[in-house]
């Protein structure tokens, strides 16, 4: 986008002057990207134009099925692991590959085959090392891939079963995995490729931890108890449980706002979002959203939180200044994983 695209017209009756500020220029750059949504039951990846709040394309996976998605730093490539047809720890098919997708053309350009059934789930791009990490649940590891060659380089063991989700520290040093059934969090050293610690969060059998996120200063980890309405807060320095935050409903995915003041948490069974003040761990408001909110993605400009709502096939866009739902976007059946691409949407490029 260039300033030459804009014109100033002078009329005899009035003078119209268009001024494009740096702030509005930045906001436009953020909203002119593409929101990606992995739809489990439909087995599709939605491409959503955030300006029109509409799906512009749905890419069929022809596999069963992608749950989570991420993008390369330039936003042109998406990575979609194919997990399988079962829930965590349940019998079913074991996915063994990951799709590589060109975002502007909506085409599958390559696949990564893990060689055997591993239930690959969450992909995360490490921009510091220019590596792609994928949780490979049945291998009890995070698998590390070169995104240029798409070759598997090595695996980092988690030391526990059902390592389903993970978060990277902002300084690029550590990864933290949630181990669902064992009710623990593994601390992985990304330099030495070793497990440093396994943090117990609760009693296996009575507690299950699922999704995980980090505070912006890397000091706190947040993971919900899938069995009980409470949120675990873990101190990353002591590597111990710091406290439990009581919740008005069972928690799920979460993300911190860009200023670090609040944690936005899905209350999946309550069709609500809880906003938690991280200065005192209190819930300051709840926001109604469609049923079974799953995952939270903060837009890169920090102005909007996107929340995938599984059973209503929607994505809720929440204005983080007014704390109101500004739009409900149609996605696919069982909308789940979210990712942001800086590449323009189909509506913006005129392609489909």
C-alpha positions in Angstrom: 0.0 0.0 0.0 1.4 3.4 -1.0 0.4 7.0 -0.5 0.1 7.3 -4.3 -3.1 5.3 -4.0 -4.7 8.3 -2.4 -5.7 11.5 -4.1 -6.7 15.0 -2.8 -9.3 16.8 -4.9 -9.9 20.5 -4.6 -13.4 21.8 -5.4 -14.4 25.4 -5.8 -17.0 25.1 -3.0 -14.8 23.4 -0.5 -11.3 22.1 0.2 -11.1 18.4 1.1 -7.9 17.3 2.6 -7.2 13.7 3.4 -4.7 13.1 6.1 -3.5 9.6 6.8 -1.8 9.4 10.2 0.9 6.9 11.1 -1.4 5.4 13.7 -4.2 4.8 11.2 -1.7 3.5 8.7 -0.5 0.9 11.2 -4.0 -0.1 12.2 -4.9 -0.6 8.5 -1.9 -2.7 8.0 -3.0 -5.0 10.8 -6.6 -5.3 9.8 -5.7 -6.0 6.2 -4.3 -9.4 6.9 -6.0 -12.7 7.1 -7.5 -14.6 10.0 -7.1 -18.4 9.7 -9.4 -20.9 11.5 -9.0 -24.6 11.7 -12.5 -26.3 11.6 -12.3 -29.8 13.0 -15.6 -31.4 11.9 -15.6 -29.7 8.5 -12.0 -30.6 7.9 -11.3 -27.2 6.5 -9.2 -24.2 7.0 -11.1 -20.9 6.9 -9.6 -17.7 5.4 -11.3 -14.7 6.9 -11.1 -11.1 5.9 -11.0 -9.1 9.1 -12.2 -5.9 7.4 -15.5 -7.4 6.1 -15.6 -10.0 8.9 -16.4 -12.7 6.4 -15.0 -16.0 5.3 -13.5 -15.6 1.8 -12.4 -19.2 1.3 -12.5 -22.6 3.0 -9.7 -25.0 2.1 -10.5 -28.7 2.3 -7.9 -30.8 4.1 -9.0 -34.2 2.7 -7.6 -35.6 5.9 -8.9 -36.2 9.5 -8.3 -33.6 10.9 -6.4 -30.3 11.7 -7.0 -28.8 15.1 -4.3 -26.0 15.3 -2.6 -23.8 12.8 0.3 -21.2 12.7 2.0 -19.1 10.1 5.5 -18.1 9.0 6.8 -14.7 10.1 5.9 -13.2 6.6 2.4 -14.7 6.8 2.6 -16.4 3.4 2.8 -19.9 4.7 0.5 -21.8 7.1 1.3 -25.0 8.9 -1.6 -27.3 9.8 -0.8 -30.6 11.7 -3.3 -33.5 11.1 -4.1 -34.8 14.6 -6.7 -37.6 14.1 -10.3 -38.3 14.9 -10.2 -38.7 18.7 -9.8 -36.6 21.9 -6.7 -36.5 24.0 -5.9 -40.0 25.4 -8.9 -41.6 23.7 -8.8 -44.4 21.1 -8.9 -43.3 17.5 -6.8 -42.6 14.5 -3.2 -41.3 14.9 -2.3 -38.5 12.5 1.2 -38.7 11.0 1.5 -35.6 8.8 1.4 -31.8 8.6 0.1 -29.7 5.7 2.0 -26.8 4.4 -0.3 -24.2 2.8 0.4 -21.1 0.7 -1.9 -18.4 2.2 -2.3 -16.1 -0.8 -3.2 -18.9 -3.2 -5.1 -21.1 -0.7 -3.2 -24.2 -1.9 -1.5 -27.1 -0.1 2.1 -27.0 -1.4 3.7 -29.7 0.7 3.3 -32.2 3.5 5.6 -33.2 6.3 5.4 -36.9 7.2 6.4 -37.8 10.7 6.9 -41.4 9.7 4.4 -43.0 12.1 1.3 -42.0 14.0 2.2 -39.2 16.5 -1.0 -37.2 16.8 0.8 -33.9 15.8 -1.2 -31.1 17.3 0.1 -27.6 18.0 2.6 -25.9 15.6 4.5 -22.8 16.9 7.1 -20.9 14.8 10.2 -19.9 16.8 11.3 -16.6 15.1 14.5 -16.4 17.1 15.9 -19.7 15.8 13.8 -19.8 12.6 12.5 -23.2 13.5 9.0 -24.8 13.6 8.0 -26.7 16.7 5.1 -29.2 16.7 3.8 -31.1 19.7 3.9 -34.8 18.8 1.7 -36.3 21.5 2.3 -40.0 21.1 6.1 -39.5 20.9 5.9 -37.6 24.2 8.0 -34.9 22.5 8.1 -31.6 20.7 9.4 -32.3 17.1 11.6 -29.6 15.6 11.4 -28.9 11.8 13.4 -26.7 9.5 10.7 -24.6 7.8 12.9 -24.1 4.7 13.7 -27.7 3.9 10.7 -29.2 5.8 13.1 -31.8 7.3 12.7 -33.1 10.8 15.8 -32.1 12.7 15.3 -33.5 16.2 12.9 -34.1 19.1 12.8 -32.6 22.6 11.3 -35.1 25.1 8.7 -33.9 27.5 9.0 -36.7 30.0 5.3 -37.2 30.2 2.3 -38.5 28.3 -0.3 -36.5 26.5 1.8 -33.4 25.9 -0.9 -31.7 23.9 -0.3 -27.9 24.0 2.7 -25.7 24.7 3.9 -22.1 25.0 7.2 -20.6 24.1 8.8 -18.0 26.4 9.2 -14.6 24.8 12.9 -14.7 25.3 13.1 -17.9 23.2 14.7 -20.0 25.9 12.0 -22.3 27.2 8.9 -24.2 26.1 6.2 -25.3 28.5 4.0 -28.2 27.7 0.7 -29.2 29.3 0.5 -32.9 29.9 -3.2 -33.6 30.1 -3.7 -36.8 31.9 -0.6 -36.6 34.2 -1.8 -33.1 35.2 1.6 -31.6 34.9 3.6 -29.0 33.0 7.0 -29.9 31.5 9.8 -27.3 31.2 11.9 -27.7 28.1 15.3 -26.1 27.4 15.3 -25.1 23.8 19.1 -24.6 23.7 20.1 -28.0 25.2 17.0 -29.9 23.9 16.3 -31.4 27.3 13.5 -31.6 29.9 14.5 -29.4 32.8 11.5 -30.1 35.1 8.1 -31.5 35.4 5.7 -29.3 37.5 2.8 -31.1 39.1 -0.4 -29.1 38.8 -2.9 -31.4 40.5 -3.7 -35.0 41.2 -3.9 -37.2 38.0 -7.4 -38.5 37.7 -9.0 -35.6 39.4 -7.2 -32.8 37.5 -6.6 -32.4 33.8 -4.7 -29.5 32.3 -5.2 -28.6 28.7 -4.3 -25.3 27.2 -1.5 -23.0 28.4 -0.3 -19.4 28.0 2.4 -17.1 29.4 2.3 -13.7 30.9 4.1 -11.1 28.7 7.0 -10.9 31.1 7.5 -14.7 31.1 7.1 -14.9 34.9 3.7 -16.6 35.0 2.1 -19.6 33.3 -1.7 -20.1 33.1 -3.4 -23.4 32.6 -7.0 -24.4 33.4 -8.2 -27.5 35.2 -10.4 -29.2 32.6 -12.2 -31.0 35.4 -12.9 -28.2 37.8 -13.6 -24.4 37.5 -10.2 -23.1 38.5 -7.1 -21.6 36.8 -3.6 -22.6 37.8 -1.0 -19.9 38.1 2.6 -21.2 37.9 5.7 -19.3 38.9 8.3 -19.9 36.1 11.2 -18.9 38.4 10.4 -21.4 41.2 8.7 -23.8 38.8 5.9 -24.3 41.3 2.2 -23.7 41.5 1.7 -20.2 42.8 -2.1 -20.1 43.3 -5.5 -21.2 41.9 -7.9 -18.6 40.6 -11.6 -19.7 41.2 -13.6 -19.4 38.0 -17.4 -19.1 37.4 -17.1 -21.9 34.8 -14.6 -24.4 33.4 -11.6 -22.6 31.8 -9.9 -23.4 28.5 -7.8 -21.3 26.1 -6.3 -18.0 27.2 -4.1 -15.1 26.1 -2.7 -11.9 27.7 -3.5 -8.5 26.3 -0.7 -6.7 24.7 -0.2 -4.3 27.6 0.1 -7.3 30.0 -2.7 -6.1 32.3 -5.3 -8.7 31.6 -5.7 -12.4 30.8 -8.6 -13.2 28.5 -9.8 -16.7 29.3 -12.4 -18.9 27.6 -15.1 -20.3 29.9 -15.9 -23.1 27.5 -19.0 -24.6 29.1 -20.5 -21.2 30.1 -20.3 -19.5 26.7 -18.4 -16.6 28.2 -15.0 -14.9 28.3 -13.5 -14.0 31.6 -11.2 -11.0 31.8 -8.7 -11.4 34.7 -6.7 -8.5 36.2 -3.2 -9.9 36.5 -2.2 -7.4 39.2 -4.5 -9.2 41.7 -5.8 -12.3 39.9 -9.4 -11.0 40.1 -12.1 -11.4 37.4 -13.1 -7.9 36.5 -15.7 -8.7 33.8 -17.2 -11.5 31.8 -18.4 -11.2 28.2 -21.1 -13.4 26.5 -19.9 -15.2 23.3 -21.3 -18.1 21.3 -21.1 -21.6 22.8 -17.9 -23.4 23.7 -15.3 -20.8 23.2 -12.0 -22.5 22.6 -9.0 -20.3 21.8 -8.0 -16.7 22.0 -5.9 -14.8 19.5 -4.8 -11.2 20.1 -4.5 -9.3 16.8 -1.0 -8.0 16.3 -2.1 -4.4 16.8 -3.5 -5.3 20.2 -7.0 -3.8 19.5 -9.0 -7.0 19.0 -9.2 -10.5 20.5 -10.5 -13.2 18.3 -12.2 -16.1 20.0 -13.1 -19.4 18.2 -16.5 -20.7 19.4 -16.7 -24.4 18.6 -20.3 -25.5 18.6 -21.8 -22.3 17.0 -19.3 -22.3 14.2 -18.4 -18.7 14.9 -15.4 -16.5 15.7 -16.2 -13.6 18.1 -14.2 -10.4 17.5 -13.9 -8.5 20.8 -13.0 -4.8 20.9 -10.4 -4.6 23.7 -11.1 -0.9 24.3 -14.8 -1.2 24.8 -14.8 -4.9 25.9 -17.7 -5.5 23.5 -18.2 -8.1 20.8 -17.9 -6.0 17.6 -18.7 -8.9 15.2 -19.6 -12.6 15.0 -17.9 -14.2 12.0 -19.1 -17.3 10.4 -16.5 -20.0 10.3 -16.7 -23.8 9.9 -18.1 -26.6 11.9 -16.1 -27.0 15.2 -14.0 -23.9 14.8 -10.9 -24.3 16.9 -7.3 -23.2 16.2 -6.6 -19.6 15.2 -3.7 -17.9 13.4 -3.0 -14.5 11.9 -1.3 -13.9 8.6 -0.1 -10.5 7.4 -0.7 -11.7 3.8 -3.8 -10.0 2.4 -7.1 -11.8 2.3 -8.7 -13.1 -0.9 -11.2 -10.2 -0.8 -8.3 -7.7 -0.7 -6.4 -9.3 -3.6 -9.3 -10.2 -5.7 -8.3 -13.8 -5.9 -10.3 -16.8 -4.7 
